Amino acid sequence: MLIRGKAPLRVSFCGGGSDVSPYCDEHGGYVLSTTIGMYAMGSLAVRPDKQVRIFSVDYDELIDFELGSEINEGDKLSFLRAVIRRLNPPAGFNLYIHSDAPPGTGLGSSGAVSALIVGLVNHAFNYMMTRYQMAALAYEVEHDDLGRAVGRQDHYAAVFGGMNAMEFGAGPTLVIPLRVEDWILEELGYHLQMFYTRKKRDSGDIVASQIGFYKEKRPDTLQALAEMKNMAKEMQASLLRGKLRRFGELLHEAWLAKRRMNPDVANPYLDELYAAARAQGALGGKILGAGGGGFFLFYTPFTRKAAVADALAALGAQPTPLVFDARGMQTWQVSEQDLTEEAGGMFSP
């Protein structure tokens, strides 16, 4: 049996950081985001034994282990093994996984990969998990089992897909699909630009520093988090009403608030990129994900997009096409397959 699947990556417009414990457990979190046409993709072939073989293109890593074996602290793919251990499948499998954006680039790729593995195993072994259950399990493995400093939004965005508001708290997460009119989505896409900074970073370190600031009750962090939740709600209202100029202005305000929340999200190079984009007419923008590098998003009047693209390209940033994805994670069974073709013949039962 061969199962394939894909889970979309996400762009978070506002509220990121408020989905991180312990802040959201104590004060609640609110995030506005959408999934885009970039994906974590995978193939799972069930084996007749208890062995699991995983090849990750992103890490250029092949691991081979038996179900139930211990996970070494230094394993690059320990988070994949931890997901599999939590799911406890009845048989082994070969897993081939890759993503359109590598880890550390701010599009939620590690969360999407974790969610995708849950989806593939759920499909292969008929676990009958709901979307909420799959997203929750993917998050719990990273946060609870591995002790990583991660937020909740990436896993839920990858599983549900589309343009959503998400509410986070001590209880279950709530995903609220937004009924944005088609012309508004087209107009939004007409104005958005995304650039790869060519800088990767460890999001866990940046999120960990945010958690430290919160626990210290740093005033700027507490105030900025509250402001970003309110801005996410105002941005949602602007989007639903088609008030997109205000949407762009709020992106700028949200970026300023995010910098106050955690100074580690920015650096001189990102500041230079942002200043150049604003000088050429961008209304607002933000670094995606935890910050420090990865992808930059801008809202720009259409007649100024070429000037912004030229200015950022001169500084080394790479323009990246952005399209919306509305479907969320998908898995399907392939009726015919040649297993020697998988991963270039790397896997065999």
N, C-alpha and C positions, 0 to 999 in steps of 0.2 A: 504494500500500500504506500502510495506517495501522496503527501499533502503539501500543497504550496500555499503561500500567503504573503500578504503585504500589509503594513500598517503605516499610515501617513505621519510625516513629521509635522511640527506645529510652529506657528508664529504667535507669540503672546503679545497682545497690544498693551495691556495694562493690568496691574495687580500682581504680577509675579513677585514672589517673596512673601506675600501674605498667605500662600499655600504651604508654608514651611512650619513644621512643629518646632517649638511649642507655641509659637505665636498664634497660629490658626486654631489650636485647641482652646486657647484662652480668650481670644478676641474675634475669632472667625476670619475667614479669608474670602476674597472675591476676585476672580480673574476673568478677563475677556480675551478670547483667543480663537484662532481658526487653524484648521489643518490645510496643508498645501500639497502640491503635486510632486513631492519628494518623499521617498519611502524607505522603510526597513523591509527587506524582502528575505524570504527563506523557503527552503524545501526540507521536508522531514520524511524519511523513509523508515518504516518500522522494520526492526530486525527480529530474527527468531531467537535471540539470546538476551542477556542482560547488559550487554555492552552499549555504551553511548560514545559516538564519535562526532565531534563538532569541529567544523572549519569556519572560522571567521575571516572574511576578506578584509574587514576594517583593521583587524589586529594582525593579519597574516599569521594566524595561529591555528594549529591543529592540536586538539586534545582528545585523549582516548581514556575512558574510565568505566568502571562498573557501577551500576546503580547501587546506591547505598554507601559508596566509598567516601572517605573523608575529603574535605575540600581544603587544599593548602592555602595559607594566607596570601602567598605571593602569586597565585594563579591570575594571569591576565583575564581569563574568562570565568573567574570565580562567581560573578553575578549570574552567568548563564547556568552554571552548575547548581547554584543555590535555588534558582527558579525550578529546575528539574527535580531537585531533592524535595522541595515543598509539594510539587505535584505528584510525586511518587508513582510514576507510570508503571504498568504491569510488565512492560517489555522495553528493551533497549531500542535505539534508533540512530540513524545517521542524520545529522543536521548541518545544513549549509546555510550560512547567514551573511548578508551584506546590506549596506545602507548607502543611500545617495549622498549622505553627509556624514563624515566621520565623527566619532565622539569628541566632545569639547568644542563644538562649533555653535552651540546655542539654539539648536532646532529640536531638542528633545530626543536625539537619536537613541541614547541608551535606554530611556524609558520606553520608546517605541519598540526597540529590540526585545526588551523584557516582556512587554505586552504581547508581542508577536509570538514568542516562544510559548507563552500561556495559551494563546489562540491555536497554535499548531498542535500542541499536545491535547488540548481540549477537543479538537476535531478528530485527531487520530484515534483517541481512546474513548470518544463519546462520553465525555464528562458532563455535558449538558449545563455548562456554566453560563450564567447571564453575563452581559457586558459589564455590569457593575461589579460582579464577582471577579471577572478576569482582570479588570483595571485595579481593583483593590488588592488582589493577590500580587500582581506585578509590583505595586508600590510597597506592600508590606515586606516582600523579600528584600528589596533594596534598603529600605529604612529600618525595619525591625530585625531581620535576620543578619544582614551584613553591616548594620550600623552606619550606613552612609548618610551624609547630609544632603538630602534631596527633598524637593517639593513634590506635591501630589499631581500637579496639572498635566505633566507629560504623559503619564500612563492613561489617564482618562481621555485626553485629547486623541491619543493614538487609537484607542478602542472605539470611541464614539464617532469621531470625525465631525467635520462641518464647523460652522460658526457657532460658538457656544459661550454662555456665561456659566461659570462654575462657582458653587458655594462650598466652602470648606469649613469644618468645625470639628469639635470633639466627637461628633457622631458621623454617620455616613455622608459621603460627598454627594452633592446634587449637581447634575449636569442639565443645563437649561438650553435646549436648542433655540436659536434665534431665527425667526421667520423674516429674514432680510429680503426685501423685494429684489428681483433680478436686476433691475436697472441700477439699483444702489450698489450691488456687488460688482457689476460691470464698471461703474464709475469709480468705485474704490480701487479695483484692480488697475484702472487707467492711471491712477495717481501714485500707486505704491512703487517703490524701488527697493531692491535688496542687493547688498554688496557683501562679498566675502572678504574679510580683512586679512585673510591668510595667516591669522594668528589663532592658535588653539590654546585652550587653558583648562585647568582642572576646576570644574564648576564646584566640586565638593569643597575645595578650599575656600572659595568665595562665599558659598552658602554657610559654611562653618563660621566664617567671620561675622556674617549677618546674625547668626544664632547667638554668637558671643556678645555682639552689641545689644541684642534684645535682652539677653539675660542680665547684662549690666545696667539695663534700663537707660541706655543712651537716649537723650531726648530727641535728637534729630532722627534716629531710627524709628522710635515709636511714633513720632508725628508724621514722618514720611509714609510709613506703612498705612496709617489711617487715611492720609490724603490719597494714596494710590487706590485704595478700595473705593473711595468716593469718586475718584476720577474714572475708574473702570465703569462705574454705573452711569456716570454722565456720558462717557464715550459710547456706551451701549445705547443710550437714548439718542445720541446724535446719529449713530449709525442707522438705527431703525427708522428715524425720521428723514434720513437723507441729508443731514446737515454736515456734510463732509469737510467743509473748511474748518468747522469747529473741531471735528475729529482730528484733523491734522494739527491744530493748535494744542489740543490735549495731549497728543504724542510728545510734543515739546515739553509741556508742563510735567508729564509723567517721567520723562528722562531726567529732568532736574530733580524731581522728588526721589527717583531711584538712586541718583548720585548722593543725595543727602542721607538716604537710608543706609548705604554702604559705600564708602569712598573707594573700596576695592573694585567696584564694577567698571571704573574708568581708568585710563592711563593717558599719557601725553599723546600717543599715536591716535587713540580713539577720539580724544578731544580735537586733534587736528582735523580728522576726517569730518567730525560733526560741524566744526566751524566752517570748513570749506563747503559742505553741503548747504548750510544755512546762508552763507554768503552768496551762493548761486541761486537761492530762491526756495529751498526746501522749507516748508512750514514747520516741520517737526520730525523727530525720529527717535530711535532708541536702539541700543545694542540688544540683541535677542538672547534669551536665556539669562544665566547668572551674571554675565558680563565678563570683562577682561579680554575678550576677543570673539572670534566667531563671525556671525553675520550681523550687519547693520541694516536696519529698516528705516526708510524715509517716506514721508508723504510730501509730494512735490507737484505743483501746478504743471500740467502736461507740457506747456511751452518751455519750461525750465528743466525738464528731465534730461535732455541732452547735455546741457551745461553742467548739471550736477554729476552726471556720469563721467564726463570728461575730467572734471576737477578731481573726483575720487580715483579715477583710473591713473591719473598723474601721480597720485600718492600711493599707488600700489594696490588699491582695492579692486576686486573683480566683480563686475556686474553679473547678477544671477537672476535668470527668469523666475517670476513668481506667479503661480496659478493656484486657485483654490481647489481643495478637495472636499467633497461633501459626504463621502461614503463611510469613512472610518475603516477599521481593520476588516480585511476579507480573507477567508481561507477557503480552499476548495480541494477536492480530491481529483487526481489525475488518473484516468481510467487505464491508460497505457503508458509505460515508461521503460526506458533502457537505463538501468541503474548505473551501468558503467559510464554513462554520459554525465552523471552527476559529479560536480566538482572535478571535471576532467579525469574521471576514472579513479579518483582518490578514495572513494568509498566502495566497499564491497561487503555483503552480508557476512 
